[in-house]
């Protein structure tokens, strides 16, 4: 139950194109229980393609290629696969007729250009996979030992269409009904480091209920992901649930959800349950916290609005922070963060005000307040909490981490029962 | 002048992560005249990594790996590369000391967890490449035949930082100065469709000064990219400049810059030149416009701040839009957009107020104002302009397009000489 993916095209080696076909096929294969053992990209070079095909056949014996099936001279997949299988190209009359019909139906003048007939040349013995989404058909070639290569176009829309129409059923038939599946579950944490989590997990770090564990640190925190491979569906589900429960127990208050859970959506849901409305006051994040909250459809029943208090004048005029306090403590200080949160709550008639002020960089750092220094504060119906952190990363990352930190302060405050 | 890239991580094989490191390195290498001959991805499996390294050494003899250098048990790159070179891992005292110092400087309590010391184990004979952007250093290992592997972390920010700091100079020294290069130039346009551009370009659409042209439509507009391959450096530069000039002439007022130019940075620069200050009022974008402006370092001399006017109450209380006008015209209307922009300008003491109100979806659409309907307005010292558009895409995309549309309205207003 193993396959390799080979994506073909100079674009991929020059870095102009992000390969989205590989991830699409990888997810689709994983969902049916087929493991992607290896992914590679080579250019529009027949020798390199043939060599990559030979290596993949030796390693795994099952390859899906994308790209290099078009009509132009730099589309070399057909001849390269034929070479790797030790066979030659022959004209497929059905494809040629189809191309001629397509040419006429699109209203182009004259005869089909000869170059387009390249697409009708197929390795001897190949099965043609119809393409209802474009002009280049796919191909399936297999040798006497049962090793196979499936070739599909590289245009993502055509590739995805063909996967559903013809390739997915073929791969499924090939491997039998997927009796085993690959599935993951993620526990999302924030406010704790990867190494601290590893220490807290102790023995579990080597595997949870027999499932391997991966740490995925990012600007929103550290995700813990367990993956079940090769179990029957029921067993997969049972193990994933038990593993997630074990991880949630260790992560405790640092865990805020599973899988794709967004912390902004968690905060909105908690507020909604309690009938609380929210307002924001943002300095260094400049609107990012508001953007995250309003990215969630239906956020308008919780979020009233907020102030982008970028200039200190705005902190005073629109949030009621005293200019004197800013002068004495600095705009990035506990006191100013607290007054910003308080001002947002009062001036927007909200139950909760949440504020961010910090030094996002690259300039503006001092010895006492280096780049990355952030204060966030939350006023929950008059109870004000504030925390500070020195966040790593560039300007964008500091701002992302600061927005997450502010959301997390509200979440933890609400869980304490405000 | 050939290198291979190997990206390591289960993430990449399961399709959970788009590989952005590969394209970054490929572009950077191409720009210095080094060809990427092959790209591959394998999982966190020491045998698979070692095998991939051996194959790459046989093919090309020069490999850059990303990922698998972290502190946890699934970080297997060090041991796999050691195995491929037939050597073992040894503790590097300098790295260990550095990790301990970093631990203390971040204010974590207690001693460095033992698991973190994995990062100090290096293949015997490897050169340590310092990492000023994170805790895992990079490594360079070379055999007696001059074949080499450079290992850098998989976190994109760290990888990019290390490339500039240490890896790029090493690779350059290795290969000497490149003689031919692959380089692109992009003309960024917004407010005009791909097909309209193609019509306006006429014959140029088939190639500009002998360079192939690509259309890259996205949420910020349509980028036009020309690519020069295989010319000497002088000739490359000459052709790219001539091609960009030709494209700029056709695109006219729709073009706002070259290459990575950000429209928010263009608007900020124009305002700065004219000594104008800016305030924003955002409804459906909820802070995204403010976030884009404040993403640009140094934006604080132009951007005063703004209001996230999500609830209509905020449009009235903080921007002075009459509740009556909202009731009669709807929150998504030309009148409300104009008053929001005007209110932002007056209440923040700015020269320019810019406002966005729209139906981002998925809910909230009506027959008269379907999902995607957006009004943006700009008040430039009392001269108010407003435009509407029905934007395609999902909630996120509509919001991104709306923010770009608002920035572009300000840009065009400033170019008319406000």
HADDOCK unambig.tbl for C-alpha pairs under 7 A between the chains (distance, minus, plus):
assign (segid A and resid 13 and name CA) (segid B and resid 26 and name CA) 5.98 0.50 0.50
assign (segid A and resid 13 and name CA) (segid B and resid 36 and name CA) 5.71 0.50 0.50
assign (segid A and resid 14 and name CA) (segid B and resid 26 and name CA) 5.18 0.50 0.50
assign (segid A and resid 14 and name CA) (segid B and resid 27 and name CA) 5.55 0.50 0.50
assign (segid A and resid 14 and name CA) (segid B and resid 30 and name CA) 6.39 0.50 0.50
assign (segid A and resid 15 and name CA) (segid B and resid 22 and name CA) 6.92 0.50 0.50
assign (segid A and resid 15 and name CA) (segid B and resid 23 and name CA) 3.68 0.50 0.50
assign (segid A and resid 15 and name CA) (segid B and resid 24 and name CA) 6.25 0.50 0.50
assign (segid A and resid 15 and name CA) (segid B and resid 26 and name CA) 4.81 0.50 0.50
assign (segid A and resid 15 and name CA) (segid B and resid 27 and name CA) 4.99 0.50 0.50
assign (segid A and resid 16 and name CA) (segid B and resid 23 and name CA) 6.61 0.50 0.50
assign (segid A and resid 18 and name CA) (segid B and resid 20 and name CA) 6.94 0.50 0.50
assign (segid A and resid 18 and name CA) (segid B and resid 23 and name CA) 6.62 0.50 0.50
assign (segid A and resid 23 and name CA) (segid B and resid 15 and name CA) 3.76 0.50 0.50
assign (segid A and resid 23 and name CA) (segid B and resid 16 and name CA) 6.80 0.50 0.50
assign (segid A and resid 23 and name CA) (segid B and resid 18 and name CA) 6.71 0.50 0.50
assign (segid A and resid 24 and name CA) (segid B and resid 15 and name CA) 6.36 0.50 0.50
assign (segid A and resid 26 and name CA) (segid B and resid 13 and name CA) 6.06 0.50 0.50
assign (segid A and resid 26 and name CA) (segid B and resid 14 and name CA) 5.24 0.50 0.50
assign (segid A and resid 26 and name CA) (segid B and resid 15 and name CA) 4.89 0.50 0.50
assign (segid A and resid 27 and name CA) (segid B and resid 14 and name CA) 5.65 0.50 0.50
assign (segid A and resid 27 and name CA) (segid B and resid 15 and name CA) 5.07 0.50 0.50
assign (segid A and resid 30 and name CA) (segid B and resid 14 and name CA) 6.54 0.50 0.50
assign (segid A and resid 36 and name CA) (segid B and resid 13 and name CA) 5.79 0.50 0.50
assign (segid A and resid 37 and name CA) (segid B and resid 42 and name CA) 6.89 0.50 0.50
assign (segid A and resid 38 and name CA) (segid B and resid 41 and name CA) 5.98 0.50 0.50
assign (segid A and resid 38 and name CA) (segid B and resid 42 and name CA) 5.19 0.50 0.50
assign (segid A and resid 39 and name CA) (segid B and resid 40 and name CA) 5.31 0.50 0.50
assign (segid A and resid 39 and name CA) (segid B and resid 41 and name CA) 4.91 0.50 0.50
assign (segid A and resid 39 and name CA) (segid B and resid 42 and name CA) 6.59 0.50 0.50
assign (segid A and resid 40 and name CA) (segid B and resid 39 and name CA) 5.29 0.50 0.50
assign (segid A and resid 40 and name CA) (segid B and resid 40 and name CA) 3.88 0.50 0.50
assign (segid A and resid 40 and name CA) (segid B and resid 41 and name CA) 6.16 0.50 0.50
assign (segid A and resid 41 and name CA) (segid B and resid 38 and name CA) 5.89 0.50 0.50
assign (segid A and resid 41 and name CA) (segid B and resid 39 and name CA) 4.86 0.50 0.50
assign (segid A and resid 41 and name CA) (segid B and resid 40 and name CA) 6.14 0.50 0.50
assign (segid A and resid 42 and name CA) (segid B and resid 37 and name CA) 6.71 0.50 0.50
assign (segid A and resid 42 and name CA) (segid B and resid 38 and name CA) 5.05 0.50 0.50
assign (segid A and resid 42 and name CA) (segid B and resid 39 and name CA) 6.52 0.50 0.50
assign (segid A and resid 195 and name CA) (segid B and resid 113 and name CA) 6.94 0.50 0.50
assign (segid A and resid 195 and name CA) (segid B and resid 116 and name CA) 6.92 0.50 0.50
assign (segid A and resid 214 and name CA) (segid B and resid 74 and name CA) 6.84 0.50 0.50
assign (segid A and resid 285 and name CA) (segid B and resid 291 and name CA) 6.64 0.50 0.50
assign (segid A and resid 286 and name CA) (segid B and resid 290 and name CA) 5.33 0.50 0.50
assign (segid A and resid 286 and name CA) (segid B and resid 291 and name CA) 4.92 0.50 0.50
assign (segid A and resid 286 and name CA) (segid B and resid 294 and name CA) 5.61 0.50 0.50
assign (segid A and resid 287 and name CA) (segid B and resid 287 and name CA) 3.84 0.50 0.50
assign (segid A and resid 287 and name CA) (segid B and resid 288 and name CA) 5.95 0.50 0.50
assign (segid A and resid 287 and name CA) (segid B and resid 290 and name CA) 5.12 0.50 0.50
assign (segid A and resid 287 and name CA) (segid B and resid 291 and name CA) 4.78 0.50 0.50
assign (segid A and resid 288 and name CA) (segid B and resid 287 and name CA) 5.93 0.50 0.50
assign (segid A and resid 288 and name CA) (segid B and resid 288 and name CA) 6.37 0.50 0.50
assign (segid A and resid 288 and name CA) (segid B and resid 291 and name CA) 5.33 0.50 0.50
assign (segid A and resid 290 and name CA) (segid B and resid 286 and name CA) 5.34 0.50 0.50
assign (segid A and resid 290 and name CA) (segid B and resid 287 and name CA) 5.13 0.50 0.50
assign (segid A and resid 291 and name CA) (segid B and resid 285 and name CA) 6.65 0.50 0.50
assign (segid A and resid 291 and name CA) (segid B and resid 286 and name CA) 4.90 0.50 0.50
assign (segid A and resid 291 and name CA) (segid B and resid 287 and name CA) 4.76 0.50 0.50
assign (segid A and resid 291 and name CA) (segid B and resid 288 and name CA) 5.35 0.50 0.50
assign (segid A and resid 294 and name CA) (segid B and resid 286 and name CA) 5.61 0.50 0.50
assign (segid A and resid 295 and name CA) (segid B and resid 396 and name CA) 6.87 0.50 0.50
assign (segid A and resid 300 and name CA) (segid B and resid 310 and name CA) 6.77 0.50 0.50
assign (segid A and resid 300 and name CA) (segid B and resid 311 and name CA) 6.71 0.50 0.50
assign (segid A and resid 304 and name CA) (segid B and resid 310 and name CA) 5.81 0.50 0.50
assign (segid A and resid 304 and name CA) (segid B and resid 311 and name CA) 5.04 0.50 0.50
assign (segid A and resid 305 and name CA) (segid B and resid 308 and name CA) 4.90 0.50 0.50
assign (segid A and resid 305 and name CA) (segid B and resid 309 and name CA) 5.20 0.50 0.50
assign (segid A and resid 305 and name CA) (segid B and resid 310 and name CA) 4.94 0.50 0.50
assign (segid A and resid 305 and name CA) (segid B and resid 311 and name CA) 6.29 0.50 0.50
assign (segid A and resid 305 and name CA) (segid B and resid 314 and name CA) 6.71 0.50 0.50
assign (segid A and resid 306 and name CA) (segid B and resid 307 and name CA) 5.85 0.50 0.50
assign (segid A and resid 306 and name CA) (segid B and resid 308 and name CA) 4.82 0.50 0.50
assign (segid A and resid 306 and name CA) (segid B and resid 309 and name CA) 6.89 0.50 0.50
assign (segid A and resid 307 and name CA) (segid B and resid 306 and name CA) 5.85 0.50 0.50
assign (segid A and resid 307 and name CA) (segid B and resid 307 and name CA) 4.68 0.50 0.50
assign (segid A and resid 307 and name CA) (segid B and resid 308 and name CA) 5.96 0.50 0.50
assign (segid A and resid 308 and name CA) (segid B and resid 305 and name CA) 4.88 0.50 0.50
assign (segid A and resid 308 and name CA) (segid B and resid 306 and name CA) 4.80 0.50 0.50
assign (segid A and resid 308 and name CA) (segid B and resid 307 and name CA) 5.95 0.50 0.50
assign (segid A and resid 309 and name CA) (segid B and resid 305 and name CA) 5.19 0.50 0.50
assign (segid A and resid 309 and name CA) (segid B and resid 306 and name CA) 6.89 0.50 0.50
assign (segid A and resid 310 and name CA) (segid B and resid 300 and name CA) 6.76 0.50 0.50
assign (segid A and resid 310 and name CA) (segid B and resid 304 and name CA) 5.81 0.50 0.50
assign (segid A and resid 310 and name CA) (segid B and resid 305 and name CA) 4.93 0.50 0.50
assign (segid A and resid 311 and name CA) (segid B and resid 300 and name CA) 6.69 0.50 0.50
assign (segid A and resid 311 and name CA) (segid B and resid 304 and name CA) 5.03 0.50 0.50
assign (segid A and resid 311 and name CA) (segid B and resid 305 and name CA) 6.28 0.50 0.50
assign (segid A and resid 314 and name CA) (segid B and resid 305 and name CA) 6.73 0.50 0.50
assign (segid A and resid 396 and name CA) (segid B and resid 295 and name CA) 6.79 0.50 0.50
